[in-house]
Amino acid sequence: MMTGWIRVHRALSEHQIWLREPFTMAQAWVDLLMRANYHNSKILRGNRWVEIERGQLLTSILVLSSRWKRDRKTVRAWLAAFASDGMLDIETAHGADGGYTLLTIQNYEKFQRQATDGLDNGLPNALRDGRDDDLLHASDHTVDDYVPTSKEQVKKGKKEAASPTGSVPGPSLDQYLATLDTEAQVVVRQTVAAIAATRKGGKVAQKVLDDIARRFARFPLAAVLSGCRIYCTRDCAGQGKREHYLLGIIRNQVAERNGDVPSQPATKTRGQQLIDRAAAVVAEGNGP
């Protein structure tokens, strides 16, 4: 049996190569290990607080099914297999105030002890704040997961919730992602991450993300993906342009595809212009 350790950063759990294909059973297990809470926290679920200890993950079968790209029957079977082998414990709750699945990784403390060389110090902001917040990647939590405790946080939350995107009918972000193939999911996730970068704290309220997804669902998928790629390629987020600008790009893509507006010719870069000029000189030298 092989012994020893390797260093795997938790960021792998959101890398394109990790999320590209449907998960294997082994990959699903490692995914749970990477996404388990690093230290104790609590989340408001409906009208009650749920304590989440170090080594636990608050999730749902639906979320895991979407993330792992496996049907819910397979997800339940894998979790049951992990539980039967003593790898984790499963606690489920149902009710109008918010159901959930709480997974407890067995022997987490034994194998994930506090490192003395700083390996575990590079924590996401959410974990450093004492929260297990996965908003940017198909969040396991509801919009009520985090209750702001300071005036500044309350003010920020109200500003996020009052986003001019407004609330429109349609699927949530998780539901929208579940309808896409792997490549399309990667494009949308990258765009969501870019939008988050336009916020001072690097996070977007789940309600806002769901509203964006509902607006995406009203457009043809090809136009949405094209608009997302343009938004990311041009670094619109780096210029402070938020989701409203992205939606404008998508509308323009729809108009162009419908022939309502003429497509703008692509602007050539300085390098492309020099190459064209050199090619013209060569062509003149080879002429009659």
N, C-alpha and C positions, 0 to 999 in steps of 0.2 A: 504494500500500500504506500502511495506517495505521501510524504509529509512536508511540513513547511508552509510558508505563506507567500502570497503575492499581493501587491498593492493595487487595488481597483478603486478608482475614484467614483463617488456616487453620481457624478455628472454623466457617467456612461449610460445610466438609466434613461437619459433623454437624448442620447446621440442617435443620429439617423440610422447607423448600422444596427443599433439595438432595437429600434422600433420598425425596421423596414419590413420584416417578414412575420407571419404568424409565429407566436412563441412556441418553443418546445416545452416540455414539462420541466426540464432542468433549468431552462432560462426563466421560466415563471418563478421557480423557487429563488433563484438569485435576485430576481426583480423584487421579490418581497423583502429579501434581506437588505437590499440597497435603499428601499423606500420606507422601511420601518422607522419609527420615531427614534431620534437620537437621545432625547431626554424627555422627562415627564412633562406633560402639558394637559390642557383640557379644552374641549370644544363644546360650544352650545349647539345642541342638536334638537331642533324644535324648541320645546319649552324646558329642556333639562340639560344639565351639564354632563358630559361624558369624559371621564378621566382616561387619558391615554398615556400609558407608562412607556418608559424606554423599552424598545424591542417590540412595540405594538404598532399596528397599522389599522387605522379606521378607513374602511372602504365599503364596497358593495359588489355583488356579483355582476351587476350591469356594468359598472366601471371597469372591473377587471376583464370582463368579456370584450369590451371595446378596446382596452389597452392591449390585451394579449391577442386580439383578433381571433378569438375562439368563441364558440357558442357557449351559452351559459351552462349547458349540461356538462360540457368538458371542463369548464372552470370549477364547477361543484365537485366533479369527480377528482380533479387534481388536488383540490383543497382537502377533500376527504382522505385521499391517499397520504398526503403530508401529515394529516392529523393521526391517521391510524399507525403511522410509523414513528409517532412521537416527535415530529419535527415542529409542529405548531398546534395551538389550541384555537378553536373557533367559537366565537360568541356572537349570536345574532339577536337582533331586537326588531320588533315590528310595531307599528302604531301610527296614528295620525300625526303625532308630534315628531316623527322622523325615524325611519328604520335605518339600520346599519349592520355591517358585518365587522366585528373587531377580531383581528388576527393577532395572536401572541406567539412570537418566535421563541421556541424552547432553547435554552442554553445560550440565549443572545449575550448575556453578560459574561458568560464563560469565554466566548470566542471574540466578543467585541468590547473587551475591557478598555478603559481609558488609556489611550496610547501615551507613552512618555516622550515620543519623538515628534509630536505635533501632527500626526497623521489625521486625526479626527478634528483638528481645529479649523479646517477650511470649510466651515458650515455655511449653508445658504442663510440669507438674512432671516428668513422665516423661522428657522430652527434656532438661530442665535437669539431671536426674540421670544423663544419659548413656544412657538407655534409650529404645527406640522401643516404647512400651507402649500398645496400643489396646484395653485390656480393656473399656472402656465402650461401644465401638461395634463389635460383631462382630469381635473381635480376630483379627488375622492370625496370632497366635502361640499356642503351646501353654502349658499351665500351667507347663512347665519353662523358659519363655523367660528368666525372671529368677531368678538365684540370689542370695539375700541374702548380704551379705558382712560384716555387723556383727551383734553379739549381739542388738541391739535389733530389727534386721530379721528375724533368724531367729525370735525370740520372736513377733514380729508375724505372720510367715508361719504358724507353728504354730497360733496362735490363730485365724487365718482358716480354715486347713484343718480345724480341729476344730469348725467351725460346727455347731450342733445340728440344722441342716437334714438332715444325714446324706447318704449317697449312695444314690440310688434309681435303678432302671433307667429308661432313656428317652433322649430326644434331648439333645444339647448345646444351649447357647443359640443358636449359629449355626444349627443344624439346625431348632430350633423357630421362629426368626425366618423362616427360608426357607419355612415352611408358611403364613405369615400374609400378608394383603394389606398394602398400603402404610400405610393408616390404623392398622391393628392394630400394625404394626411400630413406628410412631411412639409409640403408647401404651406399649408394652412398653419401648422404649428410654428414654423419659422416666422410667419407673418404675425401671429399672436405674440411671439416673443419680441418682435420688432416694435409692435404697438406698446407693449409693456415698457419698453425702453424710453418711451416718450413721457412716462410718469416719473416724477421726482423719486419716488420710492421703488421704482422698477416693478410695480405690480398694478394689475387692473382688477377691479371688482368683478366677481363672477357674473353678476347681473349684467354688467356692461359687455362682457365676453359673450354671454348668451344672446344679448340683443344683436351683437355683430353677426353671430352665426345665423340668427333668424333672417337678417337682411341678406346675408350670403345666399340663403336658401331660396330667395326670390329671384335670383339671377341664374342664367345658365352656368353650369359648372365650368365650362371652358373659359367664359369671361371672368369668372371669379379667380381661377388659377392664373390666368394671364395678368389680371390686375394685381394679384398678390406678388407675382414675380417682378412686375415693373416696380411696385412699391418697395420691395426689398433690394432689387438691383440698383435702383437710383438712390438708395439710402434715404428715403423720404423721412423715416423715423429720426434719422440723425439730424435732419433739418427742422425737427419739432412738429412735423405734420402728422396728425393723428388719424384715427379711423375714418373720419369724415372725408379726408382727402383720398383715402384708399377707396371708399365707396364711390367717389367721383370718378376715379380711374376706371373702376369696374363698369360704371354706367357708360363711360366713353367707349369701352371695349364692346359693350352690347350695341351701342349706336354704330360703331364701325362695322361690326359683323352684320348688322341689318342694312348697311349701306346708307345710313342717315347722314353721316358726315364722312368726308374724304379722309383716308388714312394719311397721316403725316409721314413724309419720307424720313427715314432714319438719318440722323445727323452723324456725319462721319467724324471720327476722331482725328486728331492731328497726325497720328501714326498712319491711319488709313489714307489720309490725303497725300502724305509723302510717298507711300507705296504706289498709289495711283499715278502720281507725277513721275516717279521713276519708271513705271511700266510704260507711260506715254513716251518718255525719252527713248527707251529701248525700241519701242515700236517705230519711232521715226527713224532711228538708225538702221533698222532692218527694212525700211521701205525701199521702193524702186528709185 
